Amino acid sequence: RRMDGWYNNLDHPQWGSPGERMIRRSTNGYSNGINKPIEDGLPNPHTLSRLLMRGESGIPSVTGKSVFLAFFGQHVGDDMIDSRRNACPSEYINIEIEENKESNNHILPMYRSKFITGSGSSVNSPRMLVNEATSWLDGSVIYGNSHSWSEHLRSFERGRLKEEDGHPGYPSFNRNEIPLYNPTIDLKRPPKTRNPEELLSFGNPRGNENPFLMTIEIIWFRWHNHLAEKIAVQNPDWSDQQIFDKARKWTIATYQNIAFYEWLPEIIGTSPPPYRETEYNKFMLPSVSVEFSIAAMRLGHSLVPSGVVLRQPDCSPIDPLPEDYLASAGEPALRLCNTYWQLQDALLDLGIEGIVLGMTSQNAEEEDAVVVDDLAGFLYGPLKRTRMDLEAMTIQRGRDAGLQRYNEVRKTYDLPPITDFSQLNPSLPNEVIARLRNAYNNDTNKLELYVAGMMEDRSNASNVLFYKIILEQFQRTRDGDRLWFENAQNGLFNASELQEIRQTTMRDIIAATTTFNRSLFQPNVFNTAGNKSCTPNTGIDFFYGYWGKYAGIVVLLLLFPFGKCCYLTSEYNAYLFMMVLYRGDVKKSTVGTGFNNRLCTHKISKWVLIFFLAFEVEGQDKSRRVVVMLEGTCIKLFSSAGRELRKICFSHFKVNECSLLYPCTATFQKSFLFMSRNKRNHVCFRVEAIKNVQEFMQHNGVNVDVFEMDESALKEEAVTKEARQALLETFLRQTFAEALNIDDAVEQNSKAKYRHKTMEVADCELTQMELAETMGMKPDSLFVTQMFQLADTDHSGYLSFREFADLIILLMNGSPEQKAKMLFDMYDVDHSGEINREEGRNMIKSFLEMAGANLGPDEVSAAVSTIFKEAGIGENKDSLTLEDFTYVLLKDHREAFESSELSMPGRSNLYKDQGELSEQNKMSDQSINCNTFTGITKSLKKNVENYRRHIFCMVIFYGITIALLVERATLHAYGAQHIGIRRVTEWGIIISRASAAAISFHFRSILLTMSRNLIATCRETLLKNLIPFDSAVAFHKQIAYVALVETIFHVLGHASNFYHFCVHPLPVLACLFPKIFVDDGSDLPKSLTWWFFETITGLTGVLLLLTISIIYVFAMQYSRRFCFRAFWITHHL
């Protein structure tokens, strides 16, 4: 016999195996005949349970049924039936608690049962439930229903099942993590999933449900090992597998004999027909019927007592119970409702003998409709409740399975239907009959199978429907079993062995597996006085205690990368730049305090180099981190990225022109330092070790006046960068006002506006770096250098107001000849009155530098030769005179020189007012009256014409993006394969998956925009007429912005998904992710941190989010400006 029940029937090998469909002995009772449970017109299941199945408990069975019989019935039922798996995708059939409608605990959550795939699609194929157990009486609750399960239970020594170390006779704890049911019983908040290793290893997934069922499982465990040891002694040369197989064969045979010929007659009140040697019927379908599984087999609910009195070997009660029994400690009986899924350690420490003797000597509850509170109101609770109502759940389960009505099923089993409620059971109280009649609107045809079956009159066994259903099922199971122990055709046992099996009773097995004698088992003793009350029914919030963590994780993921990366950007690049200085410029270290103090002093050749970190004060409440470098006779300020910001040379300082000011309250070790040149040009920063700066300047021959001032007065006195910018703004405005010849009214307005700065402007001087910034060029540009030297007529190293104004007037109003002469003077470096070929090459290089182009030396020389050739000069002459130069420039470009002017992109906002005023003058002279709508239309048409290729690409790009979003969103919203996840996560899965598709497309596309070789190749094709390849960088940025928005939505979608996964019970998750989760009955979902940091999706998502955040942070303009190398490195991620 296989563990999984396959190949019992050789013609139909799958019959009776786990996963087979249940059958119907009558037609289905779905409201639509397909799959929809009937709800309209039927009473509430919880109301039925409360009104009809509650009553006085403690009434002993008049037929002498024992408690052991009731729990052995649970053992047999688990061997043949497992229909408690949930449908996938999950479907809810919650039970409303009508008396709790105003509270949060107004429902008992419940799922629909798992059904055969493909069923429930039409009236010809109604929904059929799945049985996850074998349909045979094959001891699968002892050995498991699969080969792998069985191997985990074996010791592989002498054919025995594995015992717990130090506890012989007891199965080992579940260290191999067999998929046992593991419901949550911890009442703490938040509840925690119990360690699977706390459960005992049984073949029955639900074997740990209560100590009474565990006791029966342990008896059969011991019985197998008892037989195995006996066989091993008789056959010392046998292998472990041979011993195990024979012990299992005998165990199953005795189990079949006891279940069919001892237990079954006590349940149904009559003996089943005997087995004939030719009884095996290979055409008999052994599958469990839904009538048996959902209704009739649950008849044993009424037999279960609320507690069991444990007894000592002398049959005296164990009162009070020891502390090992936890909630029942100190009580006279072991209360069922407080022992669910626990007391494993108590059984190992105290033994099972007391429980065995108690169950065999105590009467079960009377076989009626009344069910004890331990089942009807305090069953261990799944989902979001700690306690459930088993009877309400059973009624609802019958509706889920589509059970036919009571009268229809009676007809199926050749029993007459009832026409009046009183015919159901004449012994029922009139009050109960009235409740039943009222609940079903006085219509007996509406009576449900389970409700009516529980209330039947059982005085005449031949007329009891449930007895008929149970007997019919067991007969089919027996007669369709090729390997039944009595089937002589299978050759399993000979006649003498069969006789020995038939003579083995449950009493013999108990005596063989415990320390008791047979005489100790006394039936019909029942005492439940003083039982402890049950733990109250409360709700469970799966997300309890996680709201703070949830918010913290989301905030951390969104804000941490930006704040941390910005900080590291500044720190890393400042340190990196100092290291570059140290490694690139320093030849031999002499004196220094190291980088930790942010001050390094080194001697290089004949001059001293000092560099340190400081904060440049740019304004009243504004500063920036800089690296200050004191080199030779100059102070240089560098950004953290290594870009030179400012440069002040002492060589231009006159005697007593330099001042150092610091606050009088400073410690002289860390203070504001303002270095001034006659209050015209200040370097302002907060720095350590002012003395070192002062000594350095004196070492370089600069006379320094040191002043000590109040800090507030010092800040007002200082010309910070912010103040300097405002001064330069006025300087440039007035310069352009003079150059553009703005009329008197405008000039007076400008002067009035800036009158308070007039004197400062007159003394203002422009540095080469400021000129370069104004022109939007690099400070070391050859063109800027030459122009600055040309304009600096007094060679002071600064441009005064007059010098700069002369330059602007010349460029704005000068004639072409004057502009040509200016260029000639700029590049006549040696002032020889002629431009030689080397100076010509420098001129060409400066023009190329401004254009952003680059040519090799040969190409530059060729361009110079062409200019000389245009001037009519042969190869024998190496210089151009002013006349030659003017002729070459103006011959073909006079109009361009007439309209040319100095471009100031770096200061366009500074002379915006002058430009507007000048334009207003022109407009007033022309007296143009424009129509606003016409102007807008023309502007729009012009933009469309100019940017038609851009518009074409944007339409394609956003069209694909929208199509992807809509397609993915539709698929995950309505696609059948995603319905389960969609129901659980609501909109989260739609947002996350749709945005993921768009992100995937965009992050692929973003690489193409930076593929320079590909773009260069495409520029030479017809694609250039459709695609603006020159705007690749702008398109790259636009894709990045869109992808960033999508990433945010994607992250929020996943955060929403994880929240929903955290509040849905385990059966739902096991349905959605069967490769990850196993429904062990605990119902508890995984924690929030588990989803974020312990799953591949969560952990990789967090890492990718951090990576993307770093990339975006370093791609910001600020980051690129101050740490371009970091931007370059992170973009390779």
PyMOL commands that set and color helices and strands:
alter all, ss='L'
color gray80, all
select helices_A, chain A and resi 45-52+67-80+98-100+140-143+147-153+196-198+211-234+240-268+290-303+323-328+336-338+344-350+353-361+373-376+390-400+406-412+421-423+430-439+444-446+449-454+461-463+465-479+488-490+495-503+506-513+518-520+547-585+595-597+650-652+690-699+711-717+721-739+744-753+755-763+768-775+782-791+801-813+816-827+837-851+857-870+882-899+905-907+912-926+932-946+948-974+976-985+988-1008+1012-1019+1022-1025+1029-1063+1066-1072+1088-1093+1096-1115+1117-1122+1124-1130
alter helices_A, ss='H'
color red, helices_A
select strands_A, chain A and resi 20-21+95-96+107-108+130-131+163-164+167-171+307-308+334-335+379-380+387-388+588-592+599-604+607-619+622-631+634-638+644-649+658-663+670-677+681-688+704-709+765-766+799-800+834-836+879-881
alter strands_A, ss='S'
color yellow, strands_A
deselect
rebuild
show_as cartoon
